[in-house]
């Protein structure tokens, strides 16, 4: 099984590049079994959303 360190690294990398099929599949299986990594992904998505909203508000001023 993939380690949490590898899983979180792949989640971060997925924001910058497309993951390979193998990486995606391994990540999906890992997240099925790991609550911590599912939570990390949720938090990563929220941070990204907040950053996007903040940037959008500051550029319109």
KEKEDREN-391832 format. One record per residue (C-alpha): x, y, z. Coordinates in nm, 3 decimals, m for minus. Layout:
N
+---------+---------+---------+
!      c1 !      c2 !      c3 !
+---------+---------+---------+
!       X !       Y !       Z !
...
+---------+---------+---------+
This chain:
61
+---------+---------+---------+
!      c1 !      c2 !      c3 !
+---------+---------+---------+
!   0.000 !   0.000 !   0.000 !
!   0.109 !   0.355 !  m0.069 !
!   0.236 !   0.555 !   0.229 !
!   0.053 !   0.864 !   0.352 !
!   0.360 !   1.072 !   0.267 !
!   0.347 !   0.957 !  m0.096 !
!  m0.031 !   1.002 !  m0.111 !
!  m0.023 !   1.361 !   0.015 !
!   0.266 !   1.441 !  m0.218 !
!   0.065 !   1.310 !  m0.514 !
!  m0.239 !   1.512 !  m0.406 !
!  m0.025 !   1.825 !  m0.404 !
!   0.138 !   1.740 !  m0.736 !
!  m0.204 !   1.682 !  m0.893 !
!  m0.265 !   2.055 !  m0.862 !
!   0.030 !   2.122 !  m1.093 !
!   0.030 !   1.824 !  m1.330 !
!  m0.197 !   1.543 !  m1.442 !
!  m0.134 !   1.219 !  m1.257 !
!  m0.072 !   0.896 !  m1.443 !
!  m0.340 !   0.628 !  m1.439 !
!  m0.131 !   0.420 !  m1.203 !
!  m0.083 !   0.714 !  m0.963 !
!  m0.456 !   0.793 !  m0.970 !
!  m0.553 !   0.432 !  m0.906 !
!  m0.306 !   0.390 !  m0.620 !
!  m0.424 !   0.717 !  m0.469 !
!  m0.791 !   0.617 !  m0.490 !
!  m0.723 !   0.285 !  m0.316 !
!  m0.516 !   0.455 !  m0.048 !
!  m0.787 !   0.713 !   0.023 !
!  m1.048 !   0.439 !   0.052 !
!  m0.860 !   0.307 !   0.353 !
!  m0.709 !   0.625 !   0.500 !
!  m0.928 !   0.881 !   0.673 !
!  m0.635 !   1.113 !   0.735 !
!  m0.551 !   1.142 !   0.366 !
!  m0.916 !   1.197 !   0.273 !
!  m0.922 !   1.478 !   0.528 !
!  m0.596 !   1.620 !   0.389 !
!  m0.740 !   1.625 !   0.037 !
!  m1.053 !   1.802 !   0.159 !
!  m0.842 !   2.064 !   0.338 !
!  m0.617 !   2.107 !   0.034 !
!  m0.922 !   2.174 !  m0.184 !
!  m1.059 !   2.426 !   0.066 !
!  m0.728 !   2.612 !   0.085 !
!  m0.717 !   2.626 !  m0.293 !
!  m1.075 !   2.758 !  m0.306 !
!  m1.005 !   3.025 !  m0.042 !
!  m0.687 !   3.134 !  m0.218 !
!  m0.872 !   3.161 !  m0.548 !
!  m1.153 !   3.363 !  m0.387 !
!  m0.905 !   3.592 !  m0.211 !
!  m0.710 !   3.651 !  m0.533 !
!  m1.027 !   3.719 !  m0.727 !
!  m1.150 !   3.976 !  m0.472 !
!  m0.815 !   4.155 !  m0.456 !
!  m0.777 !   4.181 !  m0.834 !
!  m1.119 !   4.338 !  m0.880 !
!  m1.040 !   4.630 !  m0.646 !
+---------+---------+---------+
